[in-house]
């Protein structure tokens, strides 16, 4: 018999030790410093090339959103989520074993014969697709919308607004996305790589910047070229390349990104120009529950006809009806939704 109480207690102590190790041991597999690095990068871009030039660098609620970043990325896991999550994972796996007569979900990985890049790509697509539907659910179900209002209470957009959301969203997203990712056998390191990529793109979507698609396409091409040239992620297309071949590969891949991906980047990936309309106080007519639900990818919105960029949205009013009366303090925002 599984001792779920022991799992619950160990979840707290284990995560507390993990968090302390993250802070005291900087490395390339470290969530804590990746969050700081990614945030600093987009903060610098907002200073150097702001889209809304009249918006202050330390915009309205900047420090509130800054605290939300660390709370939702780390402290929430320590205080509330992690132990309960460990219990759920064990309950779910034990249920699968019981229902299937002994099938061990954690021991069987349907993607284990796939190359690493394919595992990451499939995991990313599945997770983003599931999150797109969850995001629509947050807008469509009245009780969930009350929680989601915290994220939409942002009235001046910036990178840190990405992680301003009610802690109940963590519960809803993780609960629903866990099952398909577990069935695929996505491991912790696979999830780490996916999560850092989506963290960076989420910061980009909320940033006070506007970047031409050719630039983002070039960056994507450069990244792919770097992976190919150095045979990373099991992409072994080159045999013992010298420095010239590596440099040429990266250069050609970057050009392909600029001219092939560039014109369609903003139809494939979400962008600040698209996501700003998701936060508009006045949604275009014909979209009762909102528009542009994409988390990282925009393709789901174009496929399911929820994409809309009626005009340049740089200076549109953000929020929702009654946003000025919405709680302004962190504690009040995070108990919002539990009252009648």
Number of C-alpha atoms within 10 A of each C-alpha: 3 10 9 16 12 11 18 17 15 15 20 20 14 14 18 18 11 13 19 11 13 16 13 10 13 13 12 8 14 16 19 20 16 17 18 12 13 18 21 13 15 21 22 12 18 22 15 10 13 19 19 15 13 8 16 13 15 11 12 15 17 19 12 15 22 17 16 23 22 16 18 19 16 18 18 15 21 21 13 13 20 23 23 18 19 18 19 17 16 15 14 16 17 17 16 15 14 12 10 10 9 11 15 15 18 14 8 13 15 13 16 12 9 11 12 15 15 15 21 21 13 15 22 23 14 16 21 21 19 18 21 21 15 18 21 18 15 21 20 14 11 12 13 18 20 16 23 22 21 24 20 20 24 22 21 20 24 28 29 24 26 23 21 23 24 23 21 16 20 15 14 16 17 14 13 15 17 18 14 14 18 17 14 20 20 22 15 9 11 17 17 15 14 18 15 17 14 17 19 20 22 23 24 28 26 25 27 27 25 18 13 11 21 21 17 19 24 23 18 20 25 22 16 18 24 19 20 20 25 19 16 13 14 14 16 13 12 14 9 12 14 10 10 8 13 18 15 13 21 21 17 14 23 24 19 19 26 22 16 16 22 22 14 13 23 21 19 16 19 24 28 26 22 26 25 23 27 22 25 20 18 15 18 14 7 9 12 10 14 21 24 26 24 29 23 25 24 24 19 22 19 15 9 8 12 19 23 18 15 10 10 11 16 17 13 15 15 22 22 18 10 9 17 11 8 16 15 14 10 16 9 11 19 16 14 18 19 9 6 5
